[in-house]
Amino acid sequence: MNANTTPNKVLVVDDVETNLTVFAKVVGQIPETEAVCFTSAVKALEWAGQNECVLIIVDQSMPELSGIEFISQVRSRGNSYTPIVMITGHSEKELQREALKLGASAFLGKPVDPVAFVSLARNLIQLRGARLETMAKAGAAHADQQSATEALFAQERNTLEALVKIIDLRDPRTGDHCRRVALFSEAIASKMGLSMIEVTQLAQAARIHDIGKLSMPDRVLYKTSRLLGDERDAAKKHVVDGTAMLAGFTTPILHAAAEIVHSHHERFDGTGYPAKLAGPAIPLFARIVAVADTFSALTSRRPWREAASVSIAVEQIEKESGFGFEPKIVGAFRDVMPELLDIRAEVPDLVPAR
């Protein structure tokens, strides 16, 4: 053994001193390995809890703890990967089955054959080393994957914020509308009992639900009177254009945003656009945003009209329950109205009163 090498420890537990002497000599035949011997099972258990060993050898018949009790306590204290060999009589088959259930790795009959023992011990020690190496590699791979995932999420957040800024620069009114819709959607989704992860994804994704308006002609986006004819057709095209802008993004929030962009003007009865989806065929996030979007639009001023009162907006949305909107979502919308009004006050209109 190299003088600078710390030997591997093999714990040997047997209440007979002469047996320990024999085991110590046999263990010494395994390179870079030495025996740590105890006649007291209780003291051996204490040592095992404070030290690392590559193999445990334990006799079944001992006064303080039986071998099977010793194995049970070692395993219950979290040591699940150190192999354990129990020394038993050849006739103790039922006992061996019980020991296997509790965590024994192998058995040796009395009297112990030194050659068979050395071969078994080497194999078990090698298997332990291979298992620990595999666990270490798996842990490193998990850490690498977690780091890559965090980097991907950071990139997703940066991309989302860049898109939000682009919308604000193109049309601040649309930007504020998107912020209101996102906050409205978050409140409704929370009331519906969606998970925290889902609520967060929806709240973030809804911030760019009108990103397709970036492609609208100025004459349509900035028009100060009602849209007519081909202008309305050009406005409706924003859902298709927005979907194309987000094509290829597979991260959770941007994927959810693409679904919302494409489907937030679908109607629950299948008469919406662009695909005439109906009921649950419309993505859930898009169904929620549809209600939030309508409430924001109705209660906001436009250059050609004043904002509708909250009571009128709520009445119109409730009339569309089961037609334009999913009834469950309309119910949640109504239940969180005080919260929606607070949000409405925090993100006011940019269009001045006439």
Residue pairs with C-beta under 8 A, 6 or more apart in sequence:
1 7
1 31
1 32
2 32
5 32
7 32
7 33
7 34
8 32
8 33
8 34
8 53
8 54
8 125
9 33
9 34
9 35
9 36
9 51
9 52
9 53
9 54
10 27
10 30
10 33
10 34
10 35
10 36
10 53
10 54
10 55
10 56
10 57
10 121
11 35
11 36
11 38
11 44
11 47
11 48
11 53
11 55
11 56
11 57
12 20
12 23
12 24
12 27
12 35
12 36
12 37
12 38
12 56
12 57
12 58
13 37
13 38
13 41
13 44
13 56
13 57
13 58
13 59
13 62
13 67
13 70
14 20
14 23
14 37
14 39
14 57
14 58
14 59
14 62
14 87
15 39
15 40
15 41
15 59
15 61
15 62
15 63
15 64
16 39
16 59
17 39
19 59
20 35
20 37
20 38
20 39
22 112
22 114
23 35
23 37
23 57
23 112
24 34
24 35
24 37
26 112
26 114
26 117
26 118
27 33
27 34
27 35
27 121
28 34
28 35
29 114
29 118
30 118
30 121
30 122
30 125
33 54
33 125
36 47
36 51
36 53
38 44
38 47
40 64
41 58
41 62
41 64
41 65
41 69
41 70
42 64
42 65
44 58
44 70
45 65
45 70
45 73
45 74
48 56
48 74
48 77
48 79
49 77
53 82
54 82
54 83
54 125
54 128
54 129
55 82
55 83
55 84
55 85
55 121
55 124
55 125
55 128
56 74
56 82
56 83
56 84
56 85
57 84
57 85
57 87
58 67
58 70
58 71
58 84
58 85
58 86
58 87
59 67
59 86
59 87
60 66
60 67
60 68
60 86
60 87
60 88
60 89
60 92
60 95
61 67
62 70
65 73
67 86
67 87
67 88
67 99
68 86
68 95
68 98
68 99
68 102
68 104
71 84
71 86
71 99
71 102
71 103
71 104
72 102
72 103
74 82
74 84
74 103
75 102
75 103
80 103
81 128
81 131
81 132
81 135
82 128
83 105
83 106
83 124
83 125
83 127
83 128
84 103
84 104
84 105
85 104
85 105
85 106
85 107
85 108
85 120
85 121
85 124
86 96
86 99
86 104
86 106
86 107
86 108
87 107
87 108
87 109
87 110
87 112
88 95
88 96
88 99
88 107
88 108
88 109
88 110
89 109
89 110
90 109
90 110
96 104
96 107
99 107
105 124
106 120
106 124
108 116
108 117
108 120
152 251
153 251
155 251
156 251
156 252
156 253
156 254
159 249
159 254
160 204
160 207
160 208
160 253
160 254
160 257
163 208
163 211
164 175
164 178
164 207
164 208
166 211
166 214
167 174
167 175
167 178
167 208
167 210
167 211
167 213
167 214
168 175
170 213
170 214
170 221
171 213
171 221
171 222
172 350
173 349
173 350
173 351
174 210
174 213
174 221
176 347
176 348
176 349
176 350
177 210
177 296
177 297
177 300
178 206
178 207
178 208
178 209
178 210
179 207
179 347
180 292
180 296
180 300
180 343
180 344
180 347
181 206
181 209
181 210
181 289
181 292
181 293
181 296
182 203
182 204
182 206
182 207
182 209
182 292
183 203
183 343
183 346
183 347
184 291
184 292
184 295
184 296
184 340
184 343
185 202
185 203
185 206
185 285
185 288
185 289
185 292
186 199
186 202
186 203
186 206
187 336
187 339
187 340
187 343
188 288
188 291
188 292
188 329
188 332
188 333
188 336
189 198
189 199
189 202
189 203
189 288
189 332
190 199
190 336
191 332
191 335
191 336
192 288
192 328
192 329
192 332
194 202
201 252
201 253
201 256
201 285
202 256
202 260
202 285
202 288
202 289
204 253
204 257
205 253
205 254
205 256
205 257
205 260
205 285
206 257
206 260
206 285
206 289
206 292
208 242
208 246
208 257
208 261
209 242
209 257
209 260
209 261
209 264
209 289
209 293
210 238
210 242
210 261
211 242
211 245
211 246
211 257
211 261
212 237
212 238
212 239
212 240
212 241
212 242
212 243
212 245
212 261
213 221
213 238
213 242
214 241
214 242
214 245
215 237
215 238
215 241
215 242
215 245
216 234
216 235
216 237
216 238
217 234
219 231
220 227
220 231
220 234
220 235
223 231
224 303
224 304
225 303
225 304
226 304
227 234
227 235
236 265
236 273
236 274
239 261
239 262
239 263
239 264
239 265
239 273
239 274
240 262
240 274
242 261
242 262
243 258
243 261
243 262
245 261
246 254
246 257
246 258
246 261
247 258
249 255
249 257
249 258
256 285
259 283
259 285
259 286
260 283
260 285
260 286
260 289
262 274
262 275
262 286
263 275
263 277
263 282
263 283
263 286
264 286
264 289
264 290
264 293
265 272
265 273
265 274
265 290
266 272
266 273
266 275
266 276
266 277
266 278
266 282
266 286
266 290
267 278
267 290
267 323
267 324
267 325
268 278
268 279
268 282
268 287
268 322
268 323
268 324
268 325
268 326
269 278
269 322
269 323
269 324
270 276
270 277
270 278
270 279
272 324
279 326
282 290
287 325
287 326
287 329
288 329
290 324
290 325
291 317
291 325
291 329
291 330
291 333
292 333
294 313
294 316
294 317
294 320
294 324
294 325
295 313
295 314
295 317
295 333
295 340
298 307
298 308
298 312
298 313
298 316
298 317
299 307
299 308
299 309
299 310
299 313
299 344
300 307
300 349
300 351
301 307
301 349
301 351
301 352
301 353
302 351
303 351
306 353
306 354
307 349
308 316
310 337
310 341
314 334
314 337
317 325
317 330
317 333
318 330
318 334
320 330
321 327
321 330
333 340
